[in-house]
Amino acid sequence: MTTQTAPAVDLPVDVNRINALLPHRYPFLLVDRITALVPHQRLTALKNVSINEPFFQGHFPGHPVMPGVLIIEAMAQACGLLTRLSENPDNTQEPNPSYLVKVDKARFSRMVGPGDQLVLEVEQKRMLRRMGLYACRALVDGEEAACAEILCAERNS
C-alpha cells in the first residue's frame, strides 16, 4: 500500500501566488499570505486589515468594524487555498472555481478593525465528491474573533 504525498510548497506563499490560485480580486481578495500548510489537513493564512478597506467607509463611519460576513469569506478563501495547494501545488492546471455552500456554527467573539491582522486557521474535516468540510477560526492577537464550519463545493466544468 502506498500513500500519496503532495509536493512541498515553499512558504510563505505571497499574494502573487495566491492570485494564481484564486479567482478573487480587489476588493474581494481577503487573503494576503499563507504561512503554514499541511496538504489535505490544514492551512494558516493572514489577512492584514487596513483602514483603506472599502467596507470601512460605511461600516461604520467613526467606528470601523470589519463585517462578519467578510471574515467568513476570508476563512472560505483560505479553505479554497488549502484545497488548491493540496491537489495542484504547482498550479499546472486551471482549477474549477469553488463556491461557499454552507456555513454552520458561526460565532463572532471579537470585533475586527483597522490595524488588526487576522490569522486564518482552516482544517479540512473531510472531502467527498468535490465538496470539502472545514473547521475554521479567525484570530487577532491570539484571541478568537470568529469561528465556523464551512462547506465548499467545486463547480463541475
Secondary structure as UniProt FT lines:
FT   HELIX           15..21
FT   TURN            26..27
FT   STRAND          33..38
FT   TURN            39..41
FT   STRAND          42..48
FT   TURN            51..52
FT   HELIX           54..57
FT   TURN            61..62
FT   HELIX           68..87
FT   TURN            89..90
FT   STRAND          98..108
FT   TURN            114..115
FT   STRAND          117..128
FT   TURN            129..130
FT   STRAND          131..140
FT   TURN            141..142
FT   STRAND          143..154
//
